[in-house]
Amino acid sequence: MFKLYKNLKLLDWLLVALIVGITVAQVYFTMELTDQISAIIGAIQSVELGTGTTADIWREGGLMLAFAVCSSLCQVVSGIAASFVASRLSAMLRGKVYSKVESFSIAEINKFSTASLITRTTNDIQQIHMANILVLRMLVYAPVMAIWAICKINDSSAELTTATAVAVVVLVVLIIAIMLTVLPKFKLMQKLTDRLNGVTRENLTGIRVVRAYNAEDYQEDKFNKVNGDFTKTQLFTGRVTALMSPVMMLVMNGLTLAIYWIGASLMNAGEIQYQTIVSFMTLASQVVMAFLMLLMMFILLPRAQVAAKRINEVLETPLSIADPEEEQPVTEKGTVEFRDVSFRYPDAEAAVFEHISFKAEKGQTVAFIGSTGSGKSTLINLVPRFYDATEGEVLIDGVNVKNLKQSTIHDKIGYVPQKSVLFTGTVADNINFGGKANREEVIEAAKIAEADGFINEMEEGYDSPIAQGGKNVSGGQKQRISIARAVAAKPEIMIFDDSFSALDYKTDKKVRQNLKDYLGETTNLIVAQRIGTIMDADKIIVLDKGKAVGEGTHAELLKTCDVYREIALSQLSKEELGL
């Protein structure tokens, strides 16, 4: 966990130094307060014997109150400073983890899982936050208090010191036994939290499918199993750690009895006075509490250490897709080229596709069609560099995408995913997601995507709210807003990953015609299942089992490619195809 402290700024280190200084002052005032207990008892005894006055009691009492106030103020200031430093560190870690996750490729996100990344960003950082407050307050206070109190105790009575030492040893042994019992469970709880979040997220995301198949009981059983495992582990750690309170009370009460018993014997022998016993009792309590604080810190630290390790795993994960140190200047505009490209997923036995080559010139429409699993979407995802090609080169504007910064690539591309994704906000916010369009351009983009009509029918028009994930609009409306979002980005290259599937044939045709009329110089890459969507493409590439089995126009492929002809005949009649 201490590796994370390298993220602290100069102000934080200055506050840490202040906390150390204030903590030492707090211990000093506490020790002086202990001495004043003995002094005020002595003053009271002097008054009873007639050798002192009540003014002596008031003076010693005033000093005792002053030391108590100073000790309390030091505790308050150190607590505020510790909370401030811990909160700043937690906020910084959340920002770094979020930024790092945003830079992850799909491969890294799949490695951790979305549920685990959410847990690490929230629950794990919260564990670190709580541990940091404890460390900053107790790491100095407990050892200094223990050493200072032991030194003062040792000067009072060897017999009473022995009793205190025995109590401390018993306490340490019992707490260590408890700690060793629960530590493995603390580590398990973090993993179970991931699983619990994963099951919950999966259920909420697929709630419509769950209800459609009456699978509520099935999903509830899955949740109950994970929840039961988490609860059992939590109950175990809770019950075992609950033993610490009675153990502490037992040791403290036992030590109190021992001190009074031994002290009474020593008083009868005339070796010590009553105020010494009272002062010793206070010091012994401080020693035991100091050791207890240290042990509590070492109990909480392992769980925080597990959380810190998980955070460091995210922060130290090397990016499989990284920006070059220097960009190469582009030599063309609006072109996309694949040169003998092959791709396989990490740890996969077989390639998704192999030896794909083509070039899309500026303003051309290149379409990809093939059976399910032929690699169409994966191929198109290499252009925005969601993945990197295993072999071969992918070029944009004449430059290998590996020699362009990802921000540069994405500035050139308008991407409409297979599954439309909308974000919480307004319709206008979603269309102007890239922040490149003004109000008029947002409306124009919506008209090109044939979305202006239904948007104006909404209660607040372009200012109508969109729920998370676009739950309050239909599938076709989501797709049209997604297309409008891509158009509003003013890209050189448009990528449509089966983005017309939720549109009816009439709207599909209108949108494609609008794109052609208004974005004639934009290069279009289209993945589609419907022949009608790609019939007018300048070039169609047919994929089958990871191979390019045909390339040409619609008319050419009907004559030369059996796979394309078979797909076409499965959707349209011979008369419609002109055969």
RAURKA-V730052 format. One record per residue. RES is the residue in one letter. SS is DSSP state (alpha for helix, beta for strand, coil for the rest). OMEGA is omega in degrees with one decimal (999 if undefined). Layout:
res=RES ss=SS omega=OMEGA
res=RES ss=SS omega=OMEGA
//
This chain:
res=M ss=coil omega=-175.9
res=F ss=alpha omega=175.8
res=K ss=alpha omega=-178.9
res=L ss=alpha omega=-177.4
res=Y ss=alpha omega=175.6
res=K ss=alpha omega=178.1
res=N ss=alpha omega=179.6
res=L ss=coil omega=178.3
res=K ss=coil omega=-179.0
res=L ss=alpha omega=179.4
res=L ss=alpha omega=-179.6
res=D ss=alpha omega=179.8
res=W ss=alpha omega=176.4
res=L ss=alpha omega=177.8
res=L ss=alpha omega=176.7
res=V ss=alpha omega=177.0
res=A ss=alpha omega=178.2
res=L ss=alpha omega=179.1
res=I ss=alpha omega=179.1
res=V ss=alpha omega=-179.6
res=G ss=alpha omega=-179.2
res=I ss=alpha omega=179.9
res=T ss=alpha omega=176.7
res=V ss=alpha omega=177.9
res=A ss=alpha omega=178.5
res=Q ss=alpha omega=178.5
res=V ss=alpha omega=179.3
res=Y ss=alpha omega=-179.0
res=F ss=alpha omega=178.3
res=T ss=alpha omega=178.0
res=M ss=alpha omega=177.5
res=E ss=alpha omega=177.6
res=L ss=alpha omega=177.7
res=T ss=alpha omega=178.4
res=D ss=alpha omega=-178.8
res=Q ss=alpha omega=176.8
res=I ss=alpha omega=177.8
res=S ss=alpha omega=-177.8
res=A ss=alpha omega=-177.1
res=I ss=alpha omega=175.1
res=I ss=alpha omega=177.0
res=G ss=alpha omega=179.5
res=A ss=alpha omega=179.1
res=I ss=alpha omega=178.7
res=Q ss=alpha omega=178.7
res=S ss=alpha omega=178.4
res=V ss=alpha omega=-179.5
res=E ss=alpha omega=179.7
res=L ss=alpha omega=178.2
res=G ss=coil omega=179.7
res=T ss=coil omega=-179.6
res=G ss=coil omega=179.9
res=T ss=coil omega=178.2
res=T ss=alpha omega=178.1
res=A ss=alpha omega=177.5
res=D ss=alpha omega=178.9
res=I ss=alpha omega=179.9
res=W ss=alpha omega=179.9
res=R ss=alpha omega=-180.0
res=E ss=alpha omega=177.5
res=G ss=alpha omega=178.0
res=G ss=alpha omega=177.3
res=L ss=alpha omega=178.5
res=M ss=alpha omega=179.0
res=L ss=alpha omega=-179.7
res=A ss=alpha omega=178.9
res=F ss=alpha omega=179.7
res=A ss=alpha omega=179.1
res=V ss=alpha omega=179.6
res=C ss=alpha omega=178.7
res=S ss=alpha omega=179.9
res=S ss=alpha omega=178.9
res=L ss=alpha omega=177.4
res=C ss=alpha omega=-179.9
res=Q ss=alpha omega=179.9
res=V ss=alpha omega=-177.6
res=V ss=alpha omega=180.0
res=S ss=alpha omega=177.9
res=G ss=alpha omega=178.4
res=I ss=alpha omega=-179.6
res=A ss=alpha omega=178.6
res=A ss=alpha omega=178.0
res=S ss=alpha omega=-179.9
res=F ss=alpha omega=-179.7
res=V ss=alpha omega=-179.1
res=A ss=alpha omega=179.5
res=S ss=alpha omega=178.1
res=R ss=alpha omega=179.1
res=L ss=alpha omega=179.6
res=S ss=alpha omega=179.0
res=A ss=alpha omega=179.4
res=M ss=alpha omega=179.5
res=L ss=alpha omega=177.9
res=R ss=alpha omega=178.9
res=G ss=alpha omega=-179.0
res=K ss=alpha omega=179.0
res=V ss=alpha omega=180.0
res=Y ss=alpha omega=179.6
res=S ss=alpha omega=-179.7
res=K ss=alpha omega=-179.6
res=V ss=alpha omega=177.8
res=E ss=alpha omega=-179.9
res=S ss=alpha omega=179.8
res=F ss=coil omega=167.9
res=S ss=coil omega=179.4
res=I ss=alpha omega=-178.7
res=A ss=alpha omega=-179.4
res=E ss=alpha omega=179.3
res=I ss=alpha omega=177.9
res=N ss=alpha omega=-179.8
res=K ss=alpha omega=-177.6
res=F ss=alpha omega=-171.3
res=S ss=coil omega=-178.0
res=T ss=alpha omega=-178.5
res=A ss=alpha omega=-179.4
res=S ss=alpha omega=179.5
res=L ss=alpha omega=177.3
res=I ss=alpha omega=178.9
res=T ss=alpha omega=-178.9
res=R ss=alpha omega=-178.3
res=T ss=alpha omega=-175.6
res=T ss=alpha omega=-173.2
res=N ss=alpha omega=-176.7
res=D ss=alpha omega=179.7
res=I ss=alpha omega=176.2
res=Q ss=alpha omega=176.2
res=Q ss=alpha omega=178.8
res=I ss=alpha omega=-179.9
res=H ss=alpha omega=-178.8
res=M ss=alpha omega=179.5
res=A ss=alpha omega=-179.3
res=N ss=alpha omega=177.3
res=I ss=alpha omega=-179.9
res=L ss=alpha omega=-179.3
res=V ss=alpha omega=-177.2
res=L ss=alpha omega=-178.4
res=R ss=alpha omega=-170.6
res=M ss=alpha omega=-174.2
res=L ss=alpha omega=177.3
res=V ss=alpha omega=-173.5
res=Y ss=alpha omega=-173.7
res=A ss=alpha omega=179.4
res=P ss=alpha omega=-179.2
res=V ss=alpha omega=179.2
res=M ss=alpha omega=-178.1
res=A ss=alpha omega=-177.6
res=I ss=alpha omega=-178.9
res=W ss=alpha omega=-178.4
res=A ss=alpha omega=178.8
res=I ss=alpha omega=178.9
res=C ss=alpha omega=179.7
res=K ss=alpha omega=179.0
res=I ss=alpha omega=-175.4
res=N ss=alpha omega=179.2
res=D ss=coil omega=-174.2
res=S ss=coil omega=-175.3
res=S ss=coil omega=179.6
res=A ss=alpha omega=-179.0
res=E ss=alpha omega=179.4
res=L ss=alpha omega=177.3
res=T ss=alpha omega=178.2
res=T ss=alpha omega=179.1
res=A ss=alpha omega=178.4
res=T ss=alpha omega=179.7
res=A ss=alpha omega=178.3
res=V ss=alpha omega=180.0
res=A ss=alpha omega=179.6
res=V ss=alpha omega=179.7
res=V ss=alpha omega=178.3
res=V ss=alpha omega=-179.5
res=L ss=alpha omega=-178.9
res=V ss=alpha omega=-178.9
res=V ss=alpha omega=-178.8
res=L ss=alpha omega=-179.1
res=I ss=alpha omega=178.1
res=I ss=alpha omega=177.8
res=A ss=alpha omega=177.6
res=I ss=alpha omega=-177.3
res=M ss=alpha omega=-179.7
res=L ss=alpha omega=179.4
res=T ss=alpha omega=-172.7
res=V ss=alpha omega=-175.8
res=L ss=alpha omega=179.3
res=P ss=alpha omega=179.9
res=K ss=alpha omega=176.2
res=F ss=alpha omega=178.6
res=K ss=alpha omega=-179.6
res=L ss=alpha omega=-176.8
res=M ss=alpha omega=179.5
res=Q ss=alpha omega=178.3
res=K ss=alpha omega=179.0
res=L ss=alpha omega=175.9
res=T ss=alpha omega=175.4
res=D ss=alpha omega=-177.5
res=R ss=alpha omega=179.6
res=L ss=alpha omega=177.8
res=N ss=alpha omega=-179.5
res=G ss=alpha omega=-179.9
res=V ss=alpha omega=179.9
res=T ss=alpha omega=-179.7
res=R ss=alpha omega=180.0
res=E ss=alpha omega=-178.7
res=N ss=alpha omega=-178.8
res=L ss=alpha omega=179.5
res=T ss=alpha omega=-176.7
res=G ss=coil omega=-173.9
res=I ss=alpha omega=-179.3
res=R ss=alpha omega=178.8
res=V ss=alpha omega=179.1
res=V ss=alpha omega=-179.0
res=R ss=alpha omega=-178.8
res=A ss=alpha omega=-178.8
res=Y ss=coil omega=-178.2
res=N ss=coil omega=-175.1
res=A ss=coil omega=-179.4
res=E ss=alpha omega=-178.9
res=D ss=alpha omega=179.9
res=Y ss=alpha omega=179.5
res=Q ss=alpha omega=179.4
res=E ss=alpha omega=176.7
res=D ss=alpha omega=177.8
res=K ss=alpha omega=-179.6
res=F ss=alpha omega=-178.2
res=N ss=alpha omega=179.6
res=K ss=alpha omega=179.7
res=V ss=alpha omega=179.9
res=N ss=alpha omega=178.1
res=G ss=alpha omega=178.0
res=D ss=alpha omega=179.5
res=F ss=alpha omega=-178.2
res=T ss=alpha omega=179.3
res=K ss=alpha omega=180.0
res=T ss=alpha omega=-179.3
res=Q ss=alpha omega=178.0
res=L ss=alpha omega=179.9
res=F ss=alpha omega=-179.3
res=T ss=alpha omega=179.4
res=G ss=alpha omega=-179.3
res=R ss=alpha omega=-178.6
res=V ss=alpha omega=-180.0
res=T ss=alpha omega=176.9
res=A ss=coil omega=178.1
res=L ss=alpha omega=-176.3
res=M ss=alpha omega=-177.6
res=S ss=alpha omega=176.9
res=P ss=alpha omega=177.5
res=V ss=alpha omega=179.8
res=M ss=alpha omega=-179.4
res=M ss=alpha omega=179.3
res=L ss=alpha omega=179.8
res=V ss=alpha omega=-178.8
res=M ss=alpha omega=179.9
res=N ss=alpha omega=176.7
res=G ss=alpha omega=178.5
res=L ss=alpha omega=178.4
res=T ss=alpha omega=178.7
res=L ss=alpha omega=-178.8
res=A ss=alpha omega=-179.1
res=I ss=alpha omega=-179.1
res=Y ss=alpha omega=-180.0
res=W ss=alpha omega=179.1
res=I ss=alpha omega=-179.1
res=G ss=alpha omega=178.7
res=A ss=alpha omega=178.7
res=S ss=alpha omega=-179.7
res=L ss=alpha omega=177.4
res=M ss=alpha omega=178.8
res=N ss=alpha omega=178.8
res=A ss=coil omega=178.3
res=G ss=coil omega=-176.0
res=E ss=coil omega=178.8
res=I ss=coil omega=177.9
res=Q ss=coil omega=-176.4
res=Y ss=alpha omega=-178.4
res=Q ss=alpha omega=177.0
res=T ss=alpha omega=178.7
res=I ss=alpha omega=179.7
res=V ss=alpha omega=178.6
res=S ss=alpha omega=179.7
res=F ss=alpha omega=179.3
res=M ss=alpha omega=179.1
res=T ss=alpha omega=180.0
res=L ss=alpha omega=179.1
res=A ss=alpha omega=177.4
res=S ss=alpha omega=179.0
res=Q ss=alpha omega=178.6
res=V ss=alpha omega=-179.0
res=V ss=alpha omega=179.8
res=M ss=alpha omega=179.5
res=A ss=alpha omega=177.9
res=F ss=alpha omega=178.8
res=L ss=alpha omega=177.7
res=M ss=alpha omega=178.1
res=L ss=alpha omega=-179.2
res=L ss=alpha omega=176.9
res=M ss=alpha omega=179.2
res=M ss=alpha omega=-179.3
res=F ss=alpha omega=175.1
res=I ss=alpha omega=-178.4
res=L ss=alpha omega=-177.3
res=L ss=alpha omega=-179.4
res=P ss=alpha omega=178.0
res=R ss=alpha omega=176.4
res=A ss=alpha omega=178.3
res=Q ss=alpha omega=176.2
res=V ss=alpha omega=179.2
res=A ss=alpha omega=-179.7
res=A ss=alpha omega=178.4
res=K ss=alpha omega=179.7
res=R ss=alpha omega=176.8
res=I ss=alpha omega=179.6
res=N ss=alpha omega=177.0
res=E ss=alpha omega=179.0
res=V ss=alpha omega=-174.9
res=L ss=alpha omega=-176.0
res=E ss=coil omega=178.3
res=T ss=coil omega=177.8
res=P ss=coil omega=-179.2
res=L ss=coil omega=177.7
res=S ss=coil omega=177.0
res=I ss=coil omega=-176.1
res=A ss=coil omega=178.3
res=D ss=coil omega=175.4
res=P ss=coil omega=177.6
res=E ss=coil omega=177.4
res=E ss=coil omega=178.0
res=E ss=coil omega=171.0
res=Q ss=coil omega=178.0
res=P ss=coil omega=-179.7
res=V ss=coil omega=-179.1
res=T ss=coil omega=179.4
res=E ss=coil omega=178.0
res=K ss=coil omega=175.2
res=G ss=coil omega=-179.2
res=T ss=coil omega=174.5
res=V ss=beta omega=-177.9
res=E ss=beta omega=171.8
res=F ss=beta omega=178.7
res=R ss=beta omega=176.2
res=D ss=beta omega=-174.0
res=V ss=beta omega=172.8
res=S ss=beta omega=-179.6
res=F ss=beta omega=169.7
res=R ss=coil omega=178.5
res=Y ss=coil omega=178.7
res=P ss=coil omega=177.8
res=D ss=coil omega=177.6
res=A ss=coil omega=-178.5
res=E ss=coil omega=-175.9
res=A ss=coil omega=177.6
res=A ss=coil omega=175.7
res=V ss=coil omega=173.5
res=F ss=beta omega=-175.5
res=E ss=beta omega=169.1
res=H ss=beta omega=177.5
res=I ss=beta omega=178.4
res=S ss=beta omega=173.9
res=F ss=beta omega=174.3
res=K ss=beta omega=175.5
res=A ss=beta omega=179.3
res=E ss=coil omega=-179.9
res=K ss=coil omega=177.4
res=G ss=coil omega=179.8
res=Q ss=coil omega=171.3
res=T ss=beta omega=178.0
res=V ss=beta omega=-176.5
res=A ss=beta omega=179.5
res=F ss=beta omega=-179.5
res=I ss=beta omega=-179.8
res=G ss=beta omega=-179.4
res=S ss=coil omega=177.3
res=T ss=coil omega=179.7
res=G ss=coil omega=-178.8
res=S ss=coil omega=174.8
res=G ss=coil omega=-176.7
res=K ss=alpha omega=-177.6
res=S ss=alpha omega=178.7
res=T ss=alpha omega=179.7
res=L ss=alpha omega=-176.2
res=I ss=alpha omega=-179.6
res=N ss=coil omega=175.1
res=L ss=coil omega=-177.5
res=V ss=coil omega=175.7
res=P ss=coil omega=177.1
res=R ss=coil omega=169.3
res=F ss=coil omega=170.0
res=Y ss=coil omega=172.6
res=D ss=coil omega=178.4
res=A ss=coil omega=176.1
res=T ss=coil omega=177.1
res=E ss=beta omega=177.7
res=G ss=beta omega=-176.0
res=E ss=beta omega=170.8
res=V ss=beta omega=-176.3
res=L ss=beta omega=171.3
res=I ss=beta omega=-178.5
res=D ss=coil omega=175.7
res=G ss=coil omega=-177.7
res=V ss=beta omega=175.3
res=N ss=beta omega=-176.9
res=V ss=alpha omega=178.7
res=K ss=alpha omega=179.8
res=N ss=alpha omega=174.9
res=L ss=coil omega=174.8
res=K ss=coil omega=-178.4
res=Q ss=alpha omega=178.3
res=S ss=alpha omega=177.9
res=T ss=alpha omega=179.0
res=I ss=alpha omega=-175.2
res=H ss=alpha omega=174.6
res=D ss=alpha omega=-177.6
res=K ss=alpha omega=-168.8
res=I ss=beta omega=167.2
res=G ss=beta omega=-170.6
res=Y ss=beta omega=175.5
res=V ss=beta omega=-173.1
res=P ss=coil omega=178.9
res=Q ss=coil omega=176.4
res=K ss=coil omega=-176.1
res=S ss=coil omega=-179.1
res=V ss=coil omega=174.2
res=L ss=coil omega=-175.2
res=F ss=coil omega=178.0
res=T ss=coil omega=-177.4
res=G ss=beta omega=178.1
res=T ss=beta omega=176.2
res=V ss=alpha omega=-179.5
res=A ss=alpha omega=178.1
res=D ss=alpha omega=-178.3
res=N ss=alpha omega=178.9
res=I ss=alpha omega=179.9
res=N ss=coil omega=-175.1
res=F ss=coil omega=178.7
res=G ss=coil omega=177.8
res=G ss=coil omega=-176.6
res=K ss=coil omega=-171.6
res=A ss=coil omega=170.9
res=N ss=coil omega=-174.9
res=R ss=alpha omega=-178.9
res=E ss=alpha omega=-179.9
res=E ss=alpha omega=175.5
res=V ss=alpha omega=179.9
res=I ss=alpha omega=179.0
res=E ss=alpha omega=178.4
res=A ss=alpha omega=179.0
res=A ss=alpha omega=178.4
res=K ss=alpha omega=178.3
res=I ss=alpha omega=-179.1
res=A ss=coil omega=-179.2
res=E ss=coil omega=179.9
res=A ss=coil omega=-175.4
res=D ss=alpha omega=-176.9
res=G ss=alpha omega=-177.2
res=F ss=alpha omega=178.0
res=I ss=alpha omega=179.8
res=N ss=alpha omega=177.3
res=E ss=alpha omega=177.0
res=M ss=coil omega=-170.6
res=E ss=coil omega=-177.9
res=E ss=coil omega=177.4
res=G ss=alpha omega=-178.2
res=Y ss=alpha omega=176.9
res=D ss=alpha omega=177.7
res=S ss=coil omega=-177.3
res=P ss=beta omega=173.0
res=I ss=beta omega=179.1
res=A ss=coil omega=179.7
res=Q ss=alpha omega=-178.8
res=G ss=alpha omega=-179.8
res=G ss=alpha omega=-175.7
res=K ss=coil omega=-176.4
res=N ss=coil omega=173.1
res=V ss=coil omega=-177.1
res=S ss=coil omega=179.7
res=G ss=alpha omega=178.9
res=G ss=alpha omega=177.5
res=Q ss=alpha omega=177.2
res=K ss=alpha omega=-178.8
res=Q ss=alpha omega=-179.6
res=R ss=alpha omega=175.5
res=I ss=alpha omega=178.0
res=S ss=alpha omega=177.7
res=I ss=alpha omega=178.1
res=A ss=alpha omega=178.5
res=R ss=alpha omega=178.7
res=A ss=alpha omega=180.0
res=V ss=alpha omega=-177.8
res=A ss=alpha omega=179.7
res=A ss=coil omega=179.1
res=K ss=coil omega=-174.6
res=P ss=coil omega=170.1
res=E ss=coil omega=-173.6
res=I ss=beta omega=176.5
res=M ss=beta omega=177.8
res=I ss=beta omega=178.2
res=F ss=beta omega=-178.8
res=D ss=beta omega=-177.7
res=D ss=coil omega=-170.4
res=S ss=coil omega=-179.6
res=F ss=coil omega=-172.5
res=S ss=coil omega=-178.4
res=A ss=coil omega=-179.6
res=L ss=coil omega=174.4
res=D ss=coil omega=-175.0
res=Y ss=alpha omega=-177.2
res=K ss=alpha omega=179.6
res=T ss=alpha omega=177.2
res=D ss=alpha omega=-177.5
res=K ss=alpha omega=179.8
res=K ss=alpha omega=-179.1
res=V ss=alpha omega=-179.6
res=R ss=alpha omega=177.9
res=Q ss=alpha omega=177.5
res=N ss=alpha omega=178.6
res=L ss=alpha omega=-179.8
res=K ss=alpha omega=-177.0
res=D ss=alpha omega=-172.6
res=Y ss=alpha omega=-177.0
res=L ss=coil omega=-175.2
res=G ss=coil omega=-178.4
res=E ss=coil omega=179.5
res=T ss=coil omega=177.0
res=T ss=beta omega=-177.3
res=N ss=beta omega=172.2
res=L ss=beta omega=-172.8
res=I ss=beta omega=168.0
res=V ss=beta omega=-176.0
res=A ss=coil omega=174.1
res=Q ss=coil omega=-176.0
res=R ss=coil omega=177.7
res=I ss=alpha omega=-177.3
res=G ss=alpha omega=-178.7
res=T ss=alpha omega=-171.1
res=I ss=alpha omega=-176.6
res=M ss=coil omega=-176.0
res=D ss=coil omega=-178.2
res=A ss=coil omega=177.7
res=D ss=coil omega=-179.1
res=K ss=beta omega=177.1
res=I ss=beta omega=177.6
res=I ss=beta omega=-177.5
res=V ss=beta omega=179.6
res=L ss=beta omega=177.2
res=D ss=beta omega=179.9
res=K ss=coil omega=175.7
res=G ss=coil omega=179.7
res=K ss=beta omega=172.5
res=A ss=beta omega=-175.2
res=V ss=beta omega=178.8
res=G ss=beta omega=178.3
res=E ss=beta omega=179.6
res=G ss=beta omega=177.0
res=T ss=coil omega=179.6
res=H ss=alpha omega=-177.9
res=A ss=alpha omega=-179.1
res=E ss=alpha omega=-176.6
res=L ss=alpha omega=176.1
res=L ss=alpha omega=-178.5
res=K ss=alpha omega=-169.6
res=T ss=alpha omega=-173.6
res=C ss=coil omega=-178.8
res=D ss=alpha omega=-178.9
res=V ss=alpha omega=179.8
res=Y ss=alpha omega=179.7
res=R ss=alpha omega=179.8
res=E ss=alpha omega=177.9
res=I ss=alpha omega=-178.2
res=A ss=alpha omega=-178.8
res=L ss=alpha omega=177.4
res=S ss=alpha omega=-177.6
res=Q ss=alpha omega=-176.2
res=L ss=coil omega=179.0
res=S ss=coil omega=178.6
res=K ss=alpha omega=-179.9
res=E ss=alpha omega=179.2
res=E ss=alpha omega=179.4
res=L ss=alpha omega=-179.6
res=G ss=coil omega=-179.2
res=L ss=coil omega=999
//
